[in-house]
Amino acid sequence: MNTQRVFEFTPYLNSILAHALDRETAHTPKEISDKENISENSRTRMVSWIFDLSSRFGFKEETAYCAVNIVDKTLGLKRILLDRLPLLGVTALFMATKY
């Protein structure tokens, strides 16, 4: 894909990202929503933060999706305190970069 074609999508970028975030939020695993200490809003902020970090460090988009998957699986298995959520997020992103 040449540079000219990439810039054709720029006006739609915010819309595309908002749609992707809405879809991600809509598919929050049931196990996570059952946890009393992690709300959907906390998870949504975590996902946004993971994508922001991934972008800042120049990782591929697939890396961020893998990190979110790791976070979801961990939250489904373990009770994580809210103040430890950023630690889980950065650890998941680190693990995702190894795939």
Number of C-alpha atoms within 10 A of each C-alpha: 5 6 7 8 9 9 11 10 11 11 9 10 12 11 11 13 11 11 12 12 14 12 11 15 15 10 8 14 14 10 13 22 15 11 15 10 13 17 13 14 10 13 22 16 11 19 23 15 16 22 21 13 16 22 14 9 9 9 15 12 11 13 22 25 18 17 25 23 16 19 23 20 14 15 20 17 11 11 13 16 11 14 9 9 17 13 11 20 22 18 15 22 25 15 14 19 16 7 8
